[in-house]
Amino acid sequence: MTGTRDEIATLSRAAPGAPAAWRVEDAPVAYETALDVMEARAAAIAAGRAGELVWLIEHPPLYTAGTSARLEHLVAPRFPVFAAGRGGQFTYHGPGQRVAYAMLDLKRRGCDVRRFVADLEEWLIRTLAAFNIRGERREERIGVWVGRPDKGEGCEDKIAAIGIRVKRWVSLHGISLNVDPDLSHFDGIVPCGVGEPRFGVTSFVDLGHVVSMAEVDMALRRAFVEVFGPVRVESQGGLGAAALATRQP
């Protein structure tokens, strides 16, 4: 497919079928556990044994390295570093950041990875708009950015990151949205390989928007339905990795 991400048609709703399960964890999830759950669930989706899942969690403080990560971008790691297996470079996850892992069947959604990434950006942009935050795409920089004229001409900060992997046309990993994380923890890496001084990292609270994680989750759910289609909300917290991986819709 040609054209920029802005030119690609978004709103890649699935073909008729079961709504995606929507689950919010109420306690931090270890990164190794998240990887195990995603791998098992994606395999089950590809085999027709489980339905799609959008899984909202927080992680303990850690760094992850994507398949394009460069060692020199690991500046001063103060937390564990994990090989993520997703695309992209280094990023930070931790408390106050909403991570949403989307295990979706792209065969139902057009088998178009580039459009899928554009739709993930659209999901985030619509979520931010619910709080009067103008999020924008940048063709040369994956993720969602906000202008920071208060910091100087041409300055922009990243408020949300995107990193995915696709196996057998099922997506793994997803998005991370900075609500109120400790932004100093990003100093241990070059986030997503973007090291220019005029590009930084921000959050809802850094921008002056004091909101709860629950409010952000509600906005994420509304925007997901608009872009990707209906969801079925599961109860929060406590479900084991094995059950999460194989639970039927």
C-alpha positions as CSV (number, residue, x, y, z in Angstrom):
1,M,0.0,0.0,0.0
2,T,1.3,3.4,-0.9
3,G,0.7,6.8,0.8
4,T,1.4,8.2,4.2
5,R,-0.2,6.9,7.3
6,D,-2.5,10.0,7.3
7,E,-3.7,9.0,3.8
8,I,-4.4,5.3,4.7
9,A,-8.0,4.6,5.5
10,T,-8.5,3.9,9.2
11,L,-11.4,2.4,11.1
12,S,-10.4,-1.2,10.4
13,R,-13.4,-2.8,12.1
14,A,-13.4,-6.6,12.1
15,A,-15.6,-8.7,9.9
16,P,-18.8,-9.8,11.8
17,G,-18.0,-12.1,14.7
18,A,-17.5,-12.1,18.4
19,P,-16.6,-8.8,20.1
20,A,-13.0,-8.5,21.4
21,A,-12.7,-9.3,25.1
22,W,-11.7,-6.2,27.1
23,R,-9.9,-6.7,30.3
24,V,-8.3,-4.4,32.8
25,E,-5.9,-5.7,35.4
26,D,-6.0,-4.2,38.9
27,A,-2.5,-5.0,39.9
28,P,0.9,-4.7,38.2
29,V,1.8,-7.5,35.8
30,A,5.4,-8.8,35.5
31,Y,6.7,-8.4,32.0
32,E,7.6,-12.1,31.6
33,T,4.1,-13.0,32.5
34,A,2.7,-10.6,29.9
35,L,4.9,-12.1,27.2
36,D,3.8,-15.6,28.1
37,V,0.1,-14.6,28.0
38,M,0.4,-12.8,24.7
39,E,2.2,-15.6,23.0
40,A,-0.3,-18.2,24.2
41,R,-3.3,-16.1,23.5
42,A,-2.1,-15.2,20.0
43,A,-1.5,-18.8,19.2
44,A,-4.9,-19.7,20.5
45,I,-6.5,-17.0,18.4
46,A,-4.6,-18.1,15.2
47,A,-5.8,-21.7,15.9
48,G,-9.4,-20.7,16.4
49,R,-9.4,-21.7,20.0
50,A,-9.9,-18.2,21.6
51,G,-11.3,-14.8,20.7
52,E,-9.5,-11.5,20.4
53,L,-8.3,-9.8,23.6
54,V,-7.4,-6.2,24.5
55,W,-5.5,-6.4,27.8
56,L,-4.9,-3.2,29.8
57,I,-2.2,-3.4,32.5
58,E,0.6,-1.6,34.3
59,H,4.1,-3.0,34.6
60,P,6.7,-2.6,37.4
61,P,9.5,-0.2,36.3
62,L,11.4,-1.8,33.4
63,Y,12.9,-1.1,30.0
64,T,12.1,-3.2,26.9
65,A,14.2,-3.5,23.7
66,G,12.5,-3.9,20.4
67,T,14.1,-5.7,17.4
68,S,15.7,-2.4,16.2
69,A,17.2,-1.5,19.6
70,R,20.7,-0.2,19.5
71,L,22.9,-0.8,22.6
72,E,24.2,2.8,22.6
73,H,20.6,3.9,23.3
74,L,20.7,2.1,26.6
75,V,22.2,5.2,28.4
76,A,22.0,4.5,32.1
77,P,19.6,1.6,32.8
78,R,18.3,1.7,36.4
79,F,15.7,-1.0,35.9
80,P,15.6,-4.5,34.4
81,V,15.9,-4.7,30.6
82,F,13.8,-7.2,28.6
83,A,14.0,-8.3,24.9
84,A,10.4,-7.7,23.8
85,G,10.3,-9.3,20.4
86,R,8.2,-6.4,19.0
87,G,9.2,-3.8,16.5
88,G,10.9,-0.6,17.5
89,Q,13.7,0.3,19.9
90,F,14.0,1.0,23.6
91,T,11.1,2.1,25.7
92,Y,10.2,2.4,29.4
93,H,7.2,0.9,31.2
94,G,6.1,1.6,34.7
95,P,3.5,2.7,37.2
96,G,1.3,5.5,36.0
97,Q,1.5,4.3,32.3
98,R,-1.3,2.5,30.7
99,V,-0.1,-0.4,28.6
100,A,-2.8,-1.9,26.3
101,Y,-1.8,-5.2,24.6
102,A,-4.0,-5.9,21.6
103,M,-4.2,-9.5,20.5
104,L,-6.4,-9.0,17.3
105,D,-7.0,-11.3,14.4
106,L,-5.8,-9.2,11.4
107,K,-7.3,-11.7,9.0
108,R,-10.6,-10.2,10.1
109,R,-9.3,-6.7,9.7
110,G,-7.8,-6.7,6.2
111,C,-4.4,-8.2,6.6
112,D,-2.8,-4.8,6.3
113,V,-0.2,-4.1,9.0
114,R,0.4,-0.5,8.0
115,R,-3.2,0.3,8.3
116,F,-3.3,-1.5,11.6
117,V,-0.5,0.8,12.9
118,A,-2.4,3.9,11.6
119,D,-5.5,2.6,13.4
120,L,-3.6,2.2,16.7
121,E,-2.5,5.8,16.3
122,E,-6.1,6.9,15.6
123,W,-7.2,5.0,18.7
124,L,-4.8,7.0,20.8
125,I,-5.5,10.4,19.1
126,R,-9.3,9.9,19.8
127,T,-8.6,9.0,23.4
128,L,-6.5,12.1,23.9
129,A,-9.1,14.3,22.2
130,A,-11.6,13.3,25.0
131,F,-9.3,15.2,27.4
132,N,-8.8,18.2,25.0
133,I,-5.2,17.0,24.2
134,R,-4.2,17.3,20.5
135,G,-2.3,14.2,19.6
136,E,-0.7,14.0,16.2
137,R,1.0,11.5,13.9
138,R,4.5,12.1,12.5
139,E,5.3,10.2,9.3
140,E,8.9,9.7,10.3
141,R,8.3,8.9,14.0
142,I,5.9,6.2,15.1
143,G,3.7,7.0,18.1
144,V,1.6,10.0,19.1
145,W,3.1,13.4,19.7
146,V,2.0,16.8,21.2
147,G,3.3,20.2,20.3
148,R,5.3,22.0,23.0
149,P,5.7,25.6,22.0
150,D,6.2,26.4,25.6
151,K,9.6,24.6,25.4
152,G,10.7,26.3,22.2
153,E,10.1,26.5,18.5
154,G,9.6,23.1,16.9
155,C,9.6,21.2,20.2
156,E,7.4,18.2,20.5
157,D,6.9,15.5,23.2
158,K,5.8,11.9,22.8
159,I,2.8,11.0,24.9
160,A,2.2,7.5,23.6
161,A,4.3,4.7,22.0
162,I,3.4,1.9,19.6
163,G,5.2,-1.3,19.2
164,I,3.7,-4.4,17.6
165,R,4.5,-7.9,16.4
166,V,2.4,-10.0,14.0
167,K,2.4,-13.8,14.0
168,R,0.1,-15.8,11.8
169,W,-1.8,-12.6,11.2
170,V,-2.5,-12.1,14.9
171,S,-1.1,-9.0,16.6
172,L,0.9,-8.9,19.8
173,H,2.0,-6.0,22.0
174,G,0.3,-2.7,21.3
175,I,0.4,0.8,22.9
176,S,1.6,2.6,26.0
177,L,0.1,5.9,27.1
178,N,1.7,8.1,29.7
179,V,-0.9,9.1,32.3
180,D,1.3,9.9,35.3
181,P,4.6,7.9,35.2
182,D,7.8,9.2,36.6
183,L,9.2,10.8,33.4
184,S,12.7,10.9,34.8
185,H,12.8,7.1,34.2
186,F,12.9,7.7,30.5
187,D,16.4,9.3,31.0
188,G,18.0,5.9,31.2
189,I,17.4,5.3,27.5
190,V,17.0,7.1,24.2
191,P,13.2,6.5,24.0
192,C,12.3,4.9,20.7
193,G,15.6,6.0,19.2
194,V,14.6,9.7,19.1
195,G,17.5,11.6,20.7
196,E,17.1,15.1,19.3
197,P,16.9,17.7,22.1
198,R,13.7,19.2,20.7
199,F,11.8,15.9,21.1
200,G,11.0,14.7,24.6
201,V,8.4,12.7,26.6
202,T,5.3,13.9,28.3
203,S,2.2,12.7,30.1
204,F,-1.3,13.8,30.9
205,V,-0.1,15.2,34.3
206,D,2.9,16.9,32.7
207,L,0.5,18.7,30.3
208,G,-1.7,19.8,33.3
209,H,-4.4,17.2,32.9
210,V,-4.9,15.5,36.3
211,V,-7.0,12.4,35.5
212,S,-7.5,9.0,37.0
213,M,-6.4,5.8,35.2
214,A,-10.1,4.7,35.3
215,E,-11.1,7.8,33.3
216,V,-8.3,7.1,30.8
217,D,-9.5,3.5,30.5
218,M,-13.0,4.5,29.8
219,A,-11.8,6.9,27.0
220,L,-9.6,4.2,25.6
221,R,-12.6,1.8,25.4
222,R,-14.9,4.3,23.7
223,A,-12.2,5.2,21.2
224,F,-11.4,1.5,20.5
225,V,-15.0,0.7,19.8
226,E,-15.1,3.7,17.3
227,V,-12.0,2.5,15.5
228,F,-11.9,-1.3,15.8
229,G,-15.5,-2.3,16.7
230,P,-17.4,-3.7,19.8
231,V,-15.9,-5.2,22.9
232,R,-17.1,-7.5,25.6
233,V,-15.9,-6.3,29.1
234,E,-14.5,-8.9,31.4
235,S,-14.3,-8.6,35.2
236,Q,-11.1,-7.0,36.6
237,G,-8.1,-8.6,38.1
238,G,-6.9,-12.0,39.4
239,L,-7.3,-14.1,36.3
240,G,-4.3,-16.4,35.9
241,A,-2.1,-16.4,32.8
242,A,-3.2,-19.8,31.6
243,A,-6.9,-18.8,31.8
244,L,-6.3,-15.5,30.1
245,A,-4.5,-17.2,27.3
246,T,-7.2,-19.7,26.4
247,R,-10.4,-18.2,27.6
248,Q,-13.1,-18.3,25.0
249,P,-15.2,-15.3,24.0
